[in-house]
Amino acid sequence: MVLLGEVCPVELVDRWAPGRMMINTYGPTEATVWVSTSTPLVADSAPPPIGSPVPGAALFVLDGWLRPVPVGVVGSCTWPVLGWAAGIGAGRR
């Protein structure tokens, strides 16, 4: 079972993971489908991870100044894409 969309609730994993292969994915609209996949999820009442980048992709967690943050620090998830300008999706100014 592949999950894609909004944040996956812990309760969903706890209910549906036992006896199934359940994988969480992450992919913003701009990425078309997904840019990361998790290992199979287990019911353990922990927030499911978004996993690791798929082949050919990279993910970075950055602070407000676009600097990488240490593991465990909250930031914005981003991925490099050739040809996109900074601020894409912000609309015309």
Secondary structure, DSSP 8 states (H G I E B T S, - for coil): -EE-SS---HHHHHHHSTTS--EEEE--GGGSS-SEE-S----SSS-----EE-TT---EEE-TTS-B--TT---EEE---TT--TTTTS---
